[in-house]
Every structure is written in C-alpha cells, then in structure tokens.
Amino acid sequence: MDDILNSNAPPASKRLKNGLYLQQLCSDKGTEFEFSDDVLEKEEDEKEEYADIPFEEVAQYINTECLGFDNEIENSNSEVLCPFEKLKSKMTKIDTDGKIMKYIKVQGVGNVIPPNAVVYIHYSAYTEFSGEPFDVTFLRNKDPVKFVLGQGGILPGLEIGISSMKKLEKAQFLVHPDLAFGKMGCPPRIPKEATILYEIELVRYSENPVTDEFKEMNMEERYEFSNVLKHVKAEHNVGLKFCKENNPRRAAGR
C-alpha cells in the first residue's frame, strides 16, 4: 500500500477495490481495505454519488429546507437566518450541550427504544446549502438498514438521535460536527466542520439482539442446540425484565 500512496497520482484518484460501509469504519474492530491499481480521471473521480441512479429517484429526496426554501412567507422585518438556523428554531435539544436538535415529523407509537436494541431504519443525510443528500438508505437498499445500539457501529450523533425515537416515528435531527464527521469532514461530499441534517424513520426495533439474530437464521441453524439454548436464555431474560417492570402480559409472551 505504501507504493500506491507514494505514487505520483493524487490520493483522491485512487479507487478502492471494494466499498466500505460507515459502520465498518466506526467499529472498534477495525477494517481492512485495498486500493485498485486503476487511476481515475479527475472527471470520473468527481462525478456525482448517484450518477447511475435515475434522476426521478434521487429527486424525491432533494430537501429544499437545506437551501432555505421552506414555503414560509417572511416580511421585510424578519431576521435573515441560514437554512439550518431556521430549522433549529423549531427543534428541541435532546442532549445537555445542545449539539443534537430534534424535530418530530410523525409521532411514533409505544415506548422509546431501550438501550442495546437492534434497530431497523431508513434515513437521508444532508449538509447545509445542498439539497441533494450525500447518503440515502432507500437508494442503497430498499430494505431498512440494521444497527445494534451501544456497539459503536455508527456515528455518535446518529446513534443518540435514534435512541430518542419510538417505533414508526419520523424525525429530523441536526447534528453538530463534534458528533458527526468532525473538523475534517469527508471531502468532497461533506465539508469541514459540517453540521449534518438527518431525516430518520424508525421502521421497527427488537429489544434483544440475540433473539433478533435467531429469527434471521435458516432452519438448519435454528435446530442447532447451541443456538436454541442461546435464544431461550435471551427470551427468558427479556421476560424477567418485563416482570420487574410489572408488565405480566408482555412477560407471558416470552
């Protein structure tokens, strides 16, 4: 890899052999990547993220609020605010420092997600003054993306935001750079010290990662005694938790 990094080609012109997911980069376990020998032309290197996706699909995720076009009628005496400052004015902070602001667009049902839950979400992510998202889960995969809270697999601000949600809730979050991509950002798509707007839908969640993994196993794996025992113990622990919370109906369901 040193030979590639020391070559005459600019670092931005090197292509990875295989793509990386953000949760891989954030994981404590680390990840490995390998450069391709191909050198990209500047025009190809700088082409838009979703250039191979039909415009009609990308267009439905363009957010004019990031540009300041929010259909509000302002008089000449109104204070001129930047788009994200305007969004922040209708939000509430969900952390002590006010580095994560939240606005609920669609109320959820039930209780707030418990710690260490498995969550299934869709989200779009934006920077200020750019209506086009730099990340949209729907365009990557029609199925919701899966995260396990408390394992450090996602950006801190995104995890804190998700942890405040209820099932089927849709919400906007403004995340300070300290809890997002930091001072360096991730050029060229994410500028330095960029505040990030996330629009998140919590599709569903599971209270126990072990029981969720069991449901995703094939029939052969489900019949293995070690997997069955692990699943039964996990369900038992969830049932005990509901008993302690004086919720016998949910405890009986385990």
Secondary structure, 3 states (H helix, E strand, C coil): CHHHHCCCCCHHHEEECCCCCHHHHHCCCCCCCCEEEEECCHHHHCCCCCCCCCHHHHHCCCCHHHHCCCCCCCCCCCCCCCHHHHHHCCCEECCCCCCEEEEEEECCEEEECCCCCEEEEEEEEEECCCCCCCEEHHHHCCCCEEEECCCCCCCHHHHHHHHCCEECCEEEEEECHHHCCCCCCECCCECCCCCEEEEEEEEEEECCHHHHHHHCCCHHHHCCHHHHHHHHHHHHHHHHHHHHCCCHHHHHCC
